[in-house]
Amino acid sequence: MSKSVLMVEKADGITTLTLNRPKAMNALSRELRLAIVQAFETLQKDADTHVVILTGAGRAFCAGMDLKELSRTSDPLRESEPTQGSQGSQGSMDIVQTMEAFDRPIIGAINGFAITGGFELALACDVLIASSEACFADTHARLGVMPGWGLSQKLSRVIGIYRARELSLTGNYLSAERAESWGLVNRVVPPDELGPTCRALAKDMLSCVPEMLRSMKRVINAGYAQTLHDGLQIEATVWREQVRGVTPDDIAARREGVQQRGRLQSS
């Protein structure tokens, strides 16, 4: 039996998804794209999953679309553009759209190369922790194919338009250390610390009120796509809806935990 192209491991409220085509640098074959979409659709209905960690096997996080596979298709541009509505067994093949619809935190554990479509996959995560061996590149201009998963718009909002232009108009590689200094990743850790760091971060998230993880992610993402004025309106609307269900006893019960955590982290 062939090994699955996507490994799924669940433990203590954390689900780890590992792209598992290491010999192909985890390039996004049609099979792998469908597996990712189906995994997030399934996890959306899984009450036991509160945080997802997405990573890659081997020396790459993801090298982007599987160009060898695409070169064998009769219509490679259509095949390489999931946003055009090509359908899998459970709906759209748009990985990024499916990830953005997922209502719990996604931590990207960037273990190695994150190239083009793999870069876009990383940008679909909510938090990025990079191995010191990780690197990023946008090679769309070199391949002659426009990005279709949001990179041309997201990247400039994350690192600034001048840096985004430099990356996208050259196809040059960005090291993990520079990615951290540019604000692309949250932190850089040694390779053997990547998994433990991501799991520790996931556990920090699990210590929060579960429904708040979903609400905060939704409000942050919705507001970021708007002006500050409209974003504040989104927050105010959700606050009015949510605060009605919070009692003084709820606050009192959680207050000691917050204070204790503060004492531990400041010691």
C-alpha positions, -999 to 999 in steps of 0.1 A, spaced: 0 0 0 14 34 -9 21 59 18 -4 87 22 6 120 7 -8 138 38 -1 125 73 -27 133 100 -18 131 137 -41 140 165 -32 145 202 -46 166 230 -67 189 208 -39 195 183 -40 181 148 -7 180 128 -9 178 90 23 168 73 27 172 35 43 138 27 59 139 -7 95 145 5 112 132 -27 91 158 -47 98 185 -21 61 182 -11 50 196 -45 13 201 -47 1 172 -69 -36 170 -76 -38 141 -51 -21 162 -24 -43 193 -31 -74 172 -27 -61 156 5 -54 190 21 -89 203 11 -106 172 24 -85 173 56 -96 208 65 -132 201 56 -132 171 79 -114 190 107 -139 218 105 -165 193 118 -141 177 143 -150 190 178 -118 176 192 -95 197 170 -88 232 184 -55 240 167 -38 227 135 -1 226 128 8 224 91 43 213 81 62 193 55 82 161 55 119 162 45 138 193 35 109 213 21 77 228 35 62 229 0 78 236 -34 46 248 -49 25 232 -77 37 199 -91 52 212 -124 60 177 -137 24 167 -133 11 199 -149 35 195 -178 17 162 -187 -18 177 -187 -35 190 -219 -46 222 -202 -19 230 -176 -29 266 -168 -65 255 -159 -52 226 -140 -28 248 -120 -55 273 -111 -77 258 -84 -97 291 -80 -113 285 -114 -136 259 -98 -121 225 -105 -139 202 -82 -128 175 -59 -149 149 -43 -159 174 -15 -161 206 -34 -136 233 -45 -99 224 -50 -89 259 -37 -67 250 -8 -63 286 5 -100 293 4 -106 261 24 -79 270 49 -93 305 53 -127 291 59 -113 269 87 -123 287 119 -95 276 143 -58 287 144 -34 272 119 2 273 128 26 270 99 57 250 109 80 261 80 107 234 80 124 242 47 117 256 12 84 274 8 83 283 -29 56 300 -50 24 280 -43 41 267 -11 47 304 -2 10 310 -7 2 280 15 24 295 42 6 328 39 -27 310 45 -16 301 80 -24 323 110 11 321 127 44 311 111 73 295 130 103 289 108 132 265 110 166 282 105 168 261 73 136 275 59 135 299 30 109 316 8 106 326 -28 80 338 -52 89 325 -87 56 332 -104 72 358 -127 100 333 -136 74 306 -144 52 330 -164 21 322 -143 1 347 -122 -5 338 -85 -40 326 -78 -40 321 -41 -36 357 -30 2 362 -28 3 393 -49 -20 411 -24 -12 394 9 26 397 7 27 435 5 3 438 34 26 416 55 61 429 47 54 462 29 50 469 -8 87 477 -16 99 444 -1 71 425 -17 80 440 -51 116 430 -46 107 394 -40 80 390 -66 98 409 -94 131 390 -89 121 355 -78 150 357 -53 151 336 -22 145 350 13 162 334 42 145 325 75 164 352 94 156 379 70 119 367 68 118 372 106 134 407 104 109 417 77 79 405 99 70 375 76 75 349 103 69 351 141 102 336 150 131 314 138 142 283 157 168 255 152 154 226 131 151 202 161 131 228 180 105 235 153 81 208 163 83 214 201 80 252 196 49 248 175 33 224 199 41 247 229 25 276 210 -6 254 202 -9 245 239 -8 282 248 -37 287 224 -55 257 239 -54 274 273 -77 302 260 -115 300 259 -122 277 229 -150 298 214 -128 329 217 -101 314 195 -127 311 167 -141 346 173 -107 363 176 -95 347 144 -126 357 125 -126 393 137 -89 398 131 -90 384 96 -122 402 86 -110 435 99 -76 432 83 -92 431 49 -110 463 56 -102 499 65 -94 506 102 -128 523 105 -147 493 91 -126 469 111 -135 487 144 -172 484 134 -167 446 129 -151 443 163 -179 464 180 -206 443 164 -190 410 176 -183 425 210 -220 434 215 -230 399 206 -204 381 227 -205 402 258 -241 394 265 -231 358 273 -203 366 297 -212 367 334 -192 381 363 -187 346 376 -171 337 342 -146 366 346 -139 357 382 -133 321 374 -108 329 346 -91 359 364 -69 338 386 -57 317 357 -47 349 338 -29 363 368 -11 330 375 1 328 338 14 364 341 34 356 372 49 325 356 59 343 323 74 373 341 95 352 365 
